Amino acid sequence: MTPVLVVAVTVVAALLALAGLASTLARRRIGLLHLWAAAVLEALLVIQAVLAVAALVGGERPPDIPTFLGYLGGILLLPVAGVLWARSEPTRWAGTVLAVAAGAVGVMIWRLLQLWEATGG
Amino acid sequence: MAEPTDERGSTGTTAGGPGRVLVAVYGIFTLAAGARAAVQLATRFSEAPVAYLLSAFAAVVYGVATVALARGRWRLALAACSVELAGVLAVGTLSLLDRAAFPDETVWSVYGQGYLFIPLVLPVIGLLWLRRSRPGARA
């Protein structure tokens, strides 16, 4: 869990959320920009998950491992699920769906860092 | 006026347009509440069985609401959102009155404070949306 990666994820998630809301406000469907942003977000999350798992295997132990793993796995699903759910929506609301998913990622990544850095007891 | 009316047929009515956003939010809460309840029940059930069972119940309610909204099951969605509203109000109040019974955060503790009070607002928005997307003649 590196803070740099957490910040990068937050920035991309924020951009995706803004792009999503913008397309809803402009009454437009989502475009390639949204899909790329979601892809970059997912890639960052995968890198982050691989690094976290490597650290776990290497012996580092956050105090609440089950919760940590739950967040680690759950956050990976969000951009994918968001894109799948948004793509089949032909109206301007597809952007808001992506914004919701991106917002959740933005919150969860910080919770994940918190869980990682928390000291036991 | 040859506009097809099938779009607002028996299924999918509640899952289109703004409804799709609602389903997304409900989906995320199903995931969040479900994961949280699973961890609580698996690792420290004996600490607060009632609170953790309520946590699991909340996850089930979110799951039912998500599926019902996504598949256009209007009445089921109405039931789920109503139970959800009652649940968040009841658990929220109980968690304030008897803190000892809720030692650990659940999704509905203090009206969903740990989740930016979204659990309190969500069922209200859900019910408003259901009123708007009510299947008129087909009901």
Interface residues (C-beta under 8 A of the other chain):
Chain A: P66 T67 G70 Y71 G74 L77 L78 A81 G82 W85 A86 E89 T91 W93 A94 T96 V97 V100 A101 A104
Chain B: G16 G17 P18 R20 V21 V23 A24 V25 G27 I28 L31 A32 A35 R36 A38 V39 A42 T43
